[in-house]
Amino acid sequence: MGRPPLKQAYTVSYAKDGIELKRYTITALTQLAAETEADSRFLRAHPEIKALDTIARRVEAH
């Protein structure tokens, strides 16, 4: 039996005009999966933001 794929922790932070709005730490198999989950959580928490175009996103792997 092989080992299951290892998940990695990613910190995804959102900022607007240099001010951090929110930071999420997500454990996922890929960075794309972590970004997708963080985007979903952020947009649910901030329904007034219609698009992420005006928000800066930074991703760090741990």
PDB file of N, CA, C, O and CB in Angstrom:
ATOM      1  N   MET A   1       0.838  -1.186   0.000  1.00  0.00           N
ATOM      2  CA  MET A   1       0.000   0.000   0.000  1.00  0.00           C
ATOM      3  C   MET A   1       0.878   1.242   0.000  1.00  0.00           C
ATOM      4  O   MET A   1       1.840   1.341   0.762  1.00  0.00           O
ATOM      5  CB  MET A   1      -0.951   0.002   1.213  1.00  0.00           C
ATOM      6  N   GLY A   2       0.534   2.177  -0.859  1.00  0.00           N
ATOM      7  CA  GLY A   2       1.269   3.432  -0.905  1.00  0.00           C
ATOM      8  C   GLY A   2       0.737   4.425   0.108  1.00  0.00           C
ATOM      9  O   GLY A   2      -0.365   4.283   0.638  1.00  0.00           O
ATOM     10  N   ARG A   3       1.537   5.413   0.354  1.00  0.00           N
ATOM     11  CA  ARG A   3       1.106   6.466   1.280  1.00  0.00           C
ATOM     12  C   ARG A   3       0.138   7.399   0.574  1.00  0.00           C
ATOM     13  O   ARG A   3       0.262   7.608  -0.633  1.00  0.00           O
ATOM     14  CB  ARG A   3       2.323   7.259   1.828  1.00  0.00           C
ATOM     15  N   PRO A   4      -0.818   7.964   1.291  1.00  0.00           N
ATOM     16  CA  PRO A   4      -1.730   8.932   0.668  1.00  0.00           C
ATOM     17  C   PRO A   4      -0.963  10.213   0.345  1.00  0.00           C
ATOM     18  O   PRO A   4       0.053  10.501   0.977  1.00  0.00           O
ATOM     19  CB  PRO A   4      -2.945   9.239   1.601  1.00  0.00           C
ATOM     20  N   PRO A   5      -1.441  10.978  -0.627  1.00  0.00           N
ATOM     21  CA  PRO A   5      -0.765  12.227  -0.967  1.00  0.00           C
ATOM     22  C   PRO A   5      -0.733  13.159   0.245  1.00  0.00           C
ATOM     23  O   PRO A   5      -1.687  13.222   1.019  1.00  0.00           O
ATOM     24  CB  PRO A   5      -1.465  12.917  -2.160  1.00  0.00           C
ATOM     25  N   LEU A   6       0.358  13.867   0.392  1.00  0.00           N
ATOM     26  CA  LEU A   6       0.507  14.766   1.527  1.00  0.00           C
ATOM     27  C   LEU A   6      -0.083  16.134   1.219  1.00  0.00           C
ATOM     28  O   LEU A   6       0.181  16.727   0.172  1.00  0.00           O
ATOM     29  CB  LEU A   6       1.978  14.901   1.910  1.00  0.00           C
ATOM     30  N   LYS A   7      -0.873  16.609   2.141  1.00  0.00           N
ATOM     31  CA  LYS A   7      -1.420  17.947   1.995  1.00  0.00           C
ATOM     32  C   LYS A   7      -0.403  18.945   2.525  1.00  0.00           C
ATOM     33  O   LYS A   7       0.436  18.613   3.362  1.00  0.00           O
ATOM     34  CB  LYS A   7      -2.778  18.084   2.737  1.00  0.00           C
ATOM     35  N   GLN A   8      -0.490  20.168   2.026  1.00  0.00           N
ATOM     36  CA  GLN A   8       0.418  21.223   2.454  1.00  0.00           C
ATOM     37  C   GLN A   8      -0.409  22.406   2.932  1.00  0.00           C
ATOM     38  O   GLN A   8      -1.527  22.621   2.465  1.00  0.00           O
ATOM     39  CB  GLN A   8       1.380  21.642   1.304  1.00  0.00           C
ATOM     40  N   ALA A   9       0.134  23.153   3.845  1.00  0.00           N
ATOM     41  CA  ALA A   9      -0.557  24.341   4.355  1.00  0.00           C
ATOM     42  C   ALA A   9      -0.194  25.550   3.489  1.00  0.00           C
ATOM     43  O   ALA A   9       0.970  25.769   3.155  1.00  0.00           O
ATOM     44  CB  ALA A   9      -0.186  24.603   5.851  1.00  0.00           C
ATOM     45  N   TYR A  10      -1.209  26.318   3.140  1.00  0.00           N
ATOM     46  CA  TYR A  10      -1.040  27.552   2.373  1.00  0.00           C
ATOM     47  C   TYR A  10      -1.724  28.676   3.128  1.00  0.00           C
ATOM     48  O   TYR A  10      -2.826  28.501   3.648  1.00  0.00           O
ATOM     49  CB  TYR A  10      -1.620  27.415   0.927  1.00  0.00           C
ATOM     50  N   THR A  11      -1.078  29.820   3.188  1.00  0.00           N
ATOM     51  CA  THR A  11      -1.696  31.010   3.759  1.00  0.00           C
ATOM     52  C   THR A  11      -2.042  31.929   2.603  1.00  0.00           C
ATOM     53  O   THR A  11      -1.177  32.330   1.825  1.00  0.00           O
ATOM     54  CB  THR A  11      -0.754  31.720   4.798  1.00  0.00           C
ATOM     55  N   VAL A  12      -3.321  32.253   2.506  1.00  0.00           N
ATOM     56  CA  VAL A  12      -3.807  33.142   1.445  1.00  0.00           C
ATOM     57  C   VAL A  12      -4.300  34.411   2.123  1.00  0.00           C
ATOM     58  O   VAL A  12      -5.188  34.363   2.974  1.00  0.00           O
ATOM     59  CB  VAL A  12      -4.953  32.464   0.581  1.00  0.00           C
ATOM     60  N   SER A  13      -3.721  35.547   1.744  1.00  0.00           N
ATOM     61  CA  SER A  13      -4.135  36.808   2.360  1.00  0.00           C
ATOM     62  C   SER A  13      -4.649  37.755   1.289  1.00  0.00           C
ATOM     63  O   SER A  13      -4.176  37.759   0.152  1.00  0.00           O
ATOM     64  CB  SER A  13      -2.966  37.456   3.140  1.00  0.00           C
ATOM     65  N   TYR A  14      -5.620  38.547   1.679  1.00  0.00           N
ATOM     66  CA  TYR A  14      -6.275  39.498   0.779  1.00  0.00           C
ATOM     67  C   TYR A  14      -6.054  40.904   1.300  1.00  0.00           C
ATOM     68  O   TYR A  14      -6.185  41.150   2.499  1.00  0.00           O
ATOM     69  CB  TYR A  14      -7.793  39.195   0.644  1.00  0.00           C
ATOM     70  N   ALA A  15      -5.717  41.835   0.404  1.00  0.00           N
ATOM     71  CA  ALA A  15      -5.473  43.217   0.804  1.00  0.00           C
ATOM     72  C   ALA A  15      -6.059  44.163  -0.239  1.00  0.00           C
ATOM     73  O   ALA A  15      -6.165  43.833  -1.420  1.00  0.00           O
ATOM     74  CB  ALA A  15      -3.957  43.479   0.990  1.00  0.00           C
ATOM     75  N   LYS A  16      -6.433  45.343   0.233  1.00  0.00           N
ATOM     76  CA  LYS A  16      -6.918  46.387  -0.667  1.00  0.00           C
ATOM     77  C   LYS A  16      -6.293  47.693  -0.211  1.00  0.00           C
ATOM     78  O   LYS A  16      -6.371  48.055   0.962  1.00  0.00           O
ATOM     79  CB  LYS A  16      -8.494  46.474  -0.674  1.00  0.00           C
ATOM     80  N   ASP A  17      -5.674  48.392  -1.145  1.00  0.00           N
ATOM     81  CA  ASP A  17      -4.992  49.661  -0.855  1.00  0.00           C
ATOM     82  C   ASP A  17      -3.957  49.497   0.252  1.00  0.00           C
ATOM     83  O   ASP A  17      -3.794  50.389   1.085  1.00  0.00           O
ATOM     84  CB  ASP A  17      -6.009  50.736  -0.458  1.00  0.00           C
ATOM     85  N   GLY A  18      -3.259  48.368   0.267  1.00  0.00           N
ATOM     86  CA  GLY A  18      -2.207  48.135   1.241  1.00  0.00           C
ATOM     87  C   GLY A  18      -2.677  47.709   2.620  1.00  0.00           C
ATOM     88  O   GLY A  18      -1.854  47.513   3.515  1.00  0.00           O
ATOM     89  N   ILE A  19      -3.977  47.560   2.810  1.00  0.00           N
ATOM     90  CA  ILE A  19      -4.529  47.159   4.107  1.00  0.00           C
ATOM     91  C   ILE A  19      -5.020  45.716   4.006  1.00  0.00           C
ATOM     92  O   ILE A  19      -5.837  45.379   3.149  1.00  0.00           O
ATOM     93  CB  ILE A  19      -5.691  48.116   4.550  1.00  0.00           C
ATOM     94  N   GLU A  20      -4.506  44.877   4.895  1.00  0.00           N
ATOM     95  CA  GLU A  20      -4.924  43.474   4.868  1.00  0.00           C
ATOM     96  C   GLU A  20      -6.368  43.357   5.330  1.00  0.00           C
ATOM     97  O   GLU A  20      -6.741  43.866   6.387  1.00  0.00           O
ATOM     98  CB  GLU A  20      -4.001  42.604   5.754  1.00  0.00           C
ATOM     99  N   LEU A  21      -7.167  42.682   4.525  1.00  0.00           N
ATOM    100  CA  LEU A  21      -8.584  42.495   4.849  1.00  0.00           C
ATOM    101  C   LEU A  21      -8.827  41.182   5.575  1.00  0.00           C
ATOM    102  O   LEU A  21      -9.573  41.136   6.553  1.00  0.00           O
ATOM    103  CB  LEU A  21      -9.426  42.545   3.582  1.00  0.00           C
ATOM    104  N   LYS A  22      -8.201  40.125   5.102  1.00  0.00           N
ATOM    105  CA  LYS A  22      -8.458  38.800   5.681  1.00  0.00           C
ATOM    106  C   LYS A  22      -7.305  37.875   5.328  1.00  0.00           C
ATOM    107  O   LYS A  22      -6.648  38.038   4.299  1.00  0.00           O
ATOM    108  CB  LYS A  22      -9.811  38.213   5.172  1.00  0.00           C
ATOM    109  N   ARG A  23      -7.072  36.893   6.208  1.00  0.00           N
ATOM    110  CA  ARG A  23      -6.030  35.898   5.969  1.00  0.00           C
ATOM    111  C   ARG A  23      -6.600  34.526   6.300  1.00  0.00           C
ATOM    112  O   ARG A  23      -7.229  34.340   7.342  1.00  0.00           O
ATOM    113  CB  ARG A  23      -4.745  36.197   6.818  1.00  0.00           C
ATOM    114  N   TYR A  24      -6.379  33.579   5.417  1.00  0.00           N
ATOM    115  CA  TYR A  24      -6.836  32.207   5.631  1.00  0.00           C
ATOM    116  C   TYR A  24      -5.642  31.268   5.564  1.00  0.00           C
ATOM    117  O   TYR A  24      -4.760  31.443   4.723  1.00  0.00           O
ATOM    118  CB  TYR A  24      -7.913  31.803   4.584  1.00  0.00           C
ATOM    119  N   THR A  25      -5.608  30.282   6.437  1.00  0.00           N
ATOM    120  CA  THR A  25      -4.635  29.201   6.330  1.00  0.00           C
ATOM    121  C   THR A  25      -5.418  27.951   5.974  1.00  0.00           C
ATOM    122  O   THR A  25      -6.299  27.514   6.716  1.00  0.00           O
ATOM    123  CB  THR A  25      -3.806  29.012   7.663  1.00  0.00           C
ATOM    124  N   ILE A  26      -5.080  27.384   4.825  1.00  0.00           N
ATOM    125  CA  ILE A  26      -5.836  26.251   4.287  1.00  0.00           C
ATOM    126  C   ILE A  26      -4.877  25.112   3.987  1.00  0.00           C
ATOM    127  O   ILE A  26      -3.791  25.327   3.451  1.00  0.00           O
ATOM    128  CB  ILE A  26      -6.625  26.656   3.008  1.00  0.00           C
ATOM    129  N   THR A  27      -5.284  23.908   4.336  1.00  0.00           N
ATOM    130  CA  THR A  27      -4.514  22.713   4.021  1.00  0.00           C
ATOM    131  C   THR A  27      -5.121  22.092   2.773  1.00  0.00           C
ATOM    132  O   THR A  27      -6.312  21.784   2.733  1.00  0.00           O
ATOM    133  CB  THR A  27      -4.504  21.699   5.218  1.00  0.00           C
ATOM    134  N   ALA A  28      -4.285  21.912   1.752  1.00  0.00           N
ATOM    135  CA  ALA A  28      -4.789  21.378   0.486  1.00  0.00           C
ATOM    136  C   ALA A  28      -3.691  20.590  -0.217  1.00  0.00           C
ATOM    137  O   ALA A  28      -2.515  20.674   0.139  1.00  0.00           O
ATOM    138  CB  ALA A  28      -5.308  22.517  -0.427  1.00  0.00           C
ATOM    139  N   LEU A  29      -4.103  19.825  -1.222  1.00  0.00           N
ATOM    140  CA  LEU A  29      -3.135  19.048  -1.997  1.00  0.00           C
ATOM    141  C   LEU A  29      -2.337  19.937  -2.951  1.00  0.00           C
ATOM    142  O   LEU A  29      -1.158  19.686  -3.202  1.00  0.00           O
ATOM    143  CB  LEU A  29      -3.850  17.947  -2.784  1.00  0.00           C
ATOM    144  N   THR A  30      -2.991  20.986  -3.487  1.00  0.00           N
ATOM    145  CA  THR A  30      -2.319  21.875  -4.438  1.00  0.00           C
ATOM    146  C   THR A  30      -2.564  23.334  -4.071  1.00  0.00           C
ATOM    147  O   THR A  30      -3.502  23.659  -3.342  1.00  0.00           O
ATOM    148  CB  THR A  30      -2.803  21.600  -5.877  1.00  0.00           C
ATOM    149  N   GLN A  31      -1.709  24.197  -4.586  1.00  0.00           N
ATOM    150  CA  GLN A  31      -1.881  25.623  -4.339  1.00  0.00           C
ATOM    151  C   GLN A  31      -3.166  26.127  -4.990  1.00  0.00           C
ATOM    152  O   GLN A  31      -3.861  26.967  -4.419  1.00  0.00           O
ATOM    153  CB  GLN A  31      -0.671  26.411  -4.862  1.00  0.00           C
ATOM    154  N   LEU A  32      -3.481  25.625  -6.169  1.00  0.00           N
ATOM    155  CA  LEU A  32      -4.704  26.044  -6.850  1.00  0.00           C
ATOM    156  C   LEU A  32      -5.940  25.707  -6.022  1.00  0.00           C
ATOM    157  O   LEU A  32      -6.866  26.513  -5.930  1.00  0.00           O
ATOM    158  CB  LEU A  32      -4.799  25.384  -8.227  1.00  0.00           C
ATOM    159  N   ALA A  33      -5.957  24.525  -5.422  1.00  0.00           N
ATOM    160  CA  ALA A  33      -7.094  24.132  -4.575  1.00  0.00           C
ATOM    161  C   ALA A  33      -7.213  25.060  -3.367  1.00  0.00           C
ATOM    162  O   ALA A  33      -8.318  25.437  -2.975  1.00  0.00           O
ATOM    163  CB  ALA A  33      -6.941  22.666  -4.105  1.00  0.00           C
ATOM    164  N   ALA A  34      -6.081  25.424  -2.782  1.00  0.00           N
ATOM    165  CA  ALA A  34      -6.093  26.332  -1.630  1.00  0.00           C
ATOM    166  C   ALA A  34      -6.603  27.716  -2.038  1.00  0.00           C
ATOM    167  O   ALA A  34      -7.396  28.323  -1.318  1.00  0.00           O
ATOM    168  CB  ALA A  34      -4.679  26.444  -1.015  1.00  0.00           C
ATOM    169  N   GLU A  35      -6.151  28.213  -3.189  1.00  0.00           N
ATOM    170  CA  GLU A  35      -6.599  29.525  -3.672  1.00  0.00           C
ATOM    171  C   GLU A  35      -8.098  29.523  -3.952  1.00  0.00           C
ATOM    172  O   GLU A  35      -8.796  30.479  -3.614  1.00  0.00           O
ATOM    173  CB  GLU A  35      -5.828  29.923  -4.941  1.00  0.00           C
ATOM    174  N   THR A  36      -8.590  28.461  -4.564  1.00  0.00           N
ATOM    175  CA  THR A  36     -10.012  28.355  -4.882  1.00  0.00           C
ATOM    176  C   THR A  36     -10.857  28.352  -3.616  1.00  0.00           C
ATOM    177  O   THR A  36     -11.873  29.043  -3.542  1.00  0.00           O
ATOM    178  CB  THR A  36     -10.284  27.091  -5.698  1.00  0.00           C
ATOM    179  N   GLU A  37     -10.438  27.579  -2.622  1.00  0.00           N
ATOM    180  CA  GLU A  37     -11.166  27.511  -1.355  1.00  0.00           C
ATOM    181  C   GLU A  37     -11.143  28.860  -0.637  1.00  0.00           C
ATOM    182  O   GLU A  37     -12.163  29.306  -0.112  1.00  0.00           O
ATOM    183  CB  GLU A  37     -10.568  26.421  -0.452  1.00  0.00           C
ATOM    184  N   ALA A  38      -9.979  29.505  -0.617  1.00  0.00           N
ATOM    185  CA  ALA A  38      -9.858  30.810   0.041  1.00  0.00           C
ATOM    186  C   ALA A  38     -10.717  31.853  -0.663  1.00  0.00           C
ATOM    187  O   ALA A  38     -11.382  32.653  -0.004  1.00  0.00           O
ATOM    188  CB  ALA A  38      -8.389  31.266   0.069  1.00  0.00           C
ATOM    189  N   ASP A  39     -10.709  31.854  -1.998  1.00  0.00           N
ATOM    190  CA  ASP A  39     -11.542  32.798  -2.751  1.00  0.00           C
ATOM    191  C   ASP A  39     -13.014  32.607  -2.409  1.00  0.00           C
ATOM    192  O   ASP A  39     -13.751  33.574  -2.215  1.00  0.00           O
ATOM    193  CB  ASP A  39     -11.325  32.625  -4.266  1.00  0.00           C
ATOM    194  N   SER A  40     -13.427  31.356  -2.339  1.00  0.00           N
ATOM    195  CA  SER A  40     -14.813  31.049  -2.020  1.00  0.00           C
ATOM    196  C   SER A  40     -15.183  31.567  -0.635  1.00  0.00           C
ATOM    197  O   SER A  40     -16.225  32.197  -0.457  1.00  0.00           O
ATOM    198  CB  SER A  40     -15.056  29.543  -2.103  1.00  0.00           C
ATOM    199  N   ARG A  41     -14.322  31.298   0.341  1.00  0.00           N
ATOM    200  CA  ARG A  41     -14.585  31.763   1.710  1.00  0.00           C
ATOM    201  C   ARG A  41     -14.606  33.289   1.778  1.00  0.00           C
ATOM    202  O   ARG A  41     -15.465  33.876   2.436  1.00  0.00           O
ATOM    203  CB  ARG A  41     -13.524  31.208   2.679  1.00  0.00           C
ATOM    204  N   PHE A  42     -13.657  33.923   1.096  1.00  0.00           N
ATOM    205  CA  PHE A  42     -13.563  35.389   1.138  1.00  0.00           C
ATOM    206  C   PHE A  42     -14.800  36.039   0.526  1.00  0.00           C
ATOM    207  O   PHE A  42     -15.361  36.974   1.097  1.00  0.00           O
ATOM    208  CB  PHE A  42     -12.301  35.866   0.401  1.00  0.00           C
ATOM    209  N   LEU A  43     -15.222  35.545  -0.632  1.00  0.00           N
ATOM    210  CA  LEU A  43     -16.393  36.133  -1.296  1.00  0.00           C
ATOM    211  C   LEU A  43     -17.680  35.876  -0.519  1.00  0.00           C
ATOM    212  O   LEU A  43     -18.590  36.704  -0.545  1.00  0.00           O
ATOM    213  CB  LEU A  43     -16.529  35.578  -2.711  1.00  0.00           C
ATOM    214  N   ARG A  44     -17.770  34.737   0.173  1.00  0.00           N
ATOM    215  CA  ARG A  44     -18.940  34.482   1.019  1.00  0.00           C
ATOM    216  C   ARG A  44     -18.967  35.425   2.215  1.00  0.00           C
ATOM    217  O   ARG A  44     -20.031  35.887   2.627  1.00  0.00           O
ATOM    218  CB  ARG A  44     -18.948  33.025   1.500  1.00  0.00           C
ATOM    219  N   ALA A  45     -17.791  35.706   2.770  1.00  0.00           N
ATOM    220  CA  ALA A  45     -17.705  36.578   3.943  1.00  0.00           C
ATOM    221  C   ALA A  45     -17.866  38.058   3.584  1.00  0.00           C
ATOM    222  O   ALA A  45     -18.222  38.869   4.438  1.00  0.00           O
ATOM    223  CB  ALA A  45     -16.374  36.366   4.647  1.00  0.00           C
ATOM    224  N   HIS A  46     -17.606  38.407   2.326  1.00  0.00           N
ATOM    225  CA  HIS A  46     -17.683  39.804   1.884  1.00  0.00           C
ATOM    226  C   HIS A  46     -18.562  39.901   0.637  1.00  0.00           C
ATOM    227  O   HIS A  46     -18.047  40.082  -0.467  1.00  0.00           O
ATOM    228  CB  HIS A  46     -16.260  40.375   1.595  1.00  0.00           C
ATOM    229  N   PRO A  47     -19.882  39.784   0.799  1.00  0.00           N
ATOM    230  CA  PRO A  47     -20.772  39.803  -0.373  1.00  0.00           C
ATOM    231  C   PRO A  47     -20.765  41.149  -1.102  1.00  0.00           C
ATOM    232  O   PRO A  47     -21.194  41.233  -2.253  1.00  0.00           O
ATOM    233  CB  PRO A  47     -22.193  39.467   0.053  1.00  0.00           C
ATOM    234  N   GLU A  48     -20.282  42.200  -0.439  1.00  0.00           N
ATOM    235  CA  GLU A  48     -20.239  43.517  -1.097  1.00  0.00           C
ATOM    236  C   GLU A  48     -19.160  43.578  -2.176  1.00  0.00           C
ATOM    237  O   GLU A  48     -19.189  44.464  -3.030  1.00  0.00           O
ATOM    238  CB  GLU A  48     -19.994  44.619  -0.060  1.00  0.00           C
ATOM    239  N   ILE A  49     -18.217  42.650  -2.144  1.00  0.00           N
ATOM    240  CA  ILE A  49     -17.161  42.606  -3.156  1.00  0.00           C
ATOM    241  C   ILE A  49     -17.634  41.672  -4.266  1.00  0.00           C
ATOM    242  O   ILE A  49     -17.822  40.476  -4.048  1.00  0.00           O
ATOM    243  CB  ILE A  49     -15.784  42.124  -2.544  1.00  0.00           C
ATOM    244  N   LYS A  50     -17.820  42.227  -5.441  1.00  0.00           N
ATOM    245  CA  LYS A  50     -18.370  41.440  -6.555  1.00  0.00           C
ATOM    246  C   LYS A  50     -17.286  40.704  -7.334  1.00  0.00           C
ATOM    247  O   LYS A  50     -17.531  39.619  -7.861  1.00  0.00           O
ATOM    248  CB  LYS A  50     -19.148  42.345  -7.500  1.00  0.00           C
ATOM    249  N   ALA A  51     -16.085  41.288  -7.411  1.00  0.00           N
ATOM    250  CA  ALA A  51     -15.005  40.662  -8.169  1.00  0.00           C
ATOM    251  C   ALA A  51     -13.700  40.850  -7.416  1.00  0.00           C
ATOM    252  O   ALA A  51     -13.511  41.832  -6.698  1.00  0.00           O
ATOM    253  CB  ALA A  51     -14.905  41.257  -9.603  1.00  0.00           C
ATOM    254  N   LEU A  52     -12.817  39.900  -7.592  1.00  0.00           N
ATOM    255  CA  LEU A  52     -11.537  39.973  -6.900  1.00  0.00           C
ATOM    256  C   LEU A  52     -10.506  40.815  -7.662  1.00  0.00           C
ATOM    257  O   LEU A  52      -9.340  40.865  -7.272  1.00  0.00           O
ATOM    258  CB  LEU A  52     -10.996  38.576  -6.680  1.00  0.00           C
ATOM    259  N   ASP A  53     -10.931  41.481  -8.753  1.00  0.00           N
ATOM    260  CA  ASP A  53     -10.008  42.293  -9.564  1.00  0.00           C
ATOM    261  C   ASP A  53      -9.370  43.415  -8.746  1.00  0.00           C
ATOM    262  O   ASP A  53      -8.206  43.756  -8.956  1.00  0.00           O
ATOM    263  CB  ASP A  53     -10.746  42.889 -10.769  1.00  0.00           C
ATOM    264  N   THR A  54     -10.137  43.988  -7.812  1.00  0.00           N
ATOM    265  CA  THR A  54      -9.647  45.134  -7.057  1.00  0.00           C
ATOM    266  C   THR A  54      -8.937  44.731  -5.767  1.00  0.00           C
ATOM    267  O   THR A  54      -8.488  45.590  -5.008  1.00  0.00           O
ATOM    268  CB  THR A  54     -10.791  46.059  -6.735  1.00  0.00           C
ATOM    269  N   ILE A  55      -8.836  43.420  -5.520  1.00  0.00           N
ATOM    270  CA  ILE A  55      -8.254  42.908  -4.282  1.00  0.00           C
ATOM    271  C   ILE A  55      -6.937  42.219  -4.609  1.00  0.00           C
ATOM    272  O   ILE A  55      -6.869  41.409  -5.534  1.00  0.00           O
ATOM    273  CB  ILE A  55      -9.230  41.928  -3.561  1.00  0.00           C
ATOM    274  N   ALA A  56      -5.893  42.538  -3.853  1.00  0.00           N
ATOM    275  CA  ALA A  56      -4.604  41.869  -4.032  1.00  0.00           C
ATOM    276  C   ALA A  56      -4.610  40.584  -3.209  1.00  0.00           C
ATOM    277  O   ALA A  56      -5.041  40.572  -2.056  1.00  0.00           O
ATOM    278  CB  ALA A  56      -3.414  42.801  -3.612  1.00  0.00           C
ATOM    279  N   ARG A  57      -4.125  39.506  -3.820  1.00  0.00           N
ATOM    280  CA  ARG A  57      -4.082  38.209  -3.129  1.00  0.00           C
ATOM    281  C   ARG A  57      -2.638  37.731  -3.096  1.00  0.00           C
ATOM    282  O   ARG A  57      -1.934  37.783  -4.105  1.00  0.00           O
ATOM    283  CB  ARG A  57      -5.005  37.150  -3.832  1.00  0.00           C
ATOM    284  N   ARG A  58      -2.203  37.265  -1.928  1.00  0.00           N
ATOM    285  CA  ARG A  58      -0.851  36.726  -1.780  1.00  0.00           C
ATOM    286  C   ARG A  58      -0.948  35.321  -1.204  1.00  0.00           C
ATOM    287  O   ARG A  58      -1.704  35.085  -0.261  1.00  0.00           O
ATOM    288  CB  ARG A  58       0.029  37.642  -0.870  1.00  0.00           C
ATOM    289  N   VAL A  59      -0.187  34.388  -1.765  1.00  0.00           N
ATOM    290  CA  VAL A  59      -0.217  33.000  -1.315  1.00  0.00           C
ATOM    291  C   VAL A  59       1.186  32.597  -0.864  1.00  0.00           C
ATOM    292  O   VAL A  59       2.167  32.818  -1.575  1.00  0.00           O
ATOM    293  CB  VAL A  59      -0.735  32.052  -2.446  1.00  0.00           C
ATOM    294  N   GLU A  60       1.265  32.007   0.317  1.00  0.00           N
ATOM    295  CA  GLU A  60       2.532  31.487   0.848  1.00  0.00           C
ATOM    296  C   GLU A  60       2.351  30.016   1.195  1.00  0.00           C
ATOM    297  O   GLU A  60       1.361  29.627   1.814  1.00  0.00           O
ATOM    298  CB  GLU A  60       3.000  32.299   2.103  1.00  0.00           C
ATOM    299  N   ALA A  61       3.317  29.211   0.788  1.00  0.00           N
ATOM    300  CA  ALA A  61       3.283  27.789   1.149  1.00  0.00           C
ATOM    301  C   ALA A  61       4.117  27.577   2.402  1.00  0.00           C
ATOM    302  O   ALA A  61       5.150  28.222   2.580  1.00  0.00           O
ATOM    303  CB  ALA A  61       3.808  26.896  -0.019  1.00  0.00           C
ATOM    304  N   HIS A  62       3.674  26.678   3.269  1.00  0.00           N
ATOM    305  CA  HIS A  62       4.395  26.407   4.527  1.00  0.00           C
ATOM    306  C   HIS A  62       4.870  24.975   4.541  1.00  0.00           C
ATOM    307  O   HIS A  62       5.497  24.542   5.508  1.00  0.00           O
ATOM    308  CB  HIS A  62       3.500  26.685   5.760  1.00  0.00           C
TER     309      HIS A  62
END
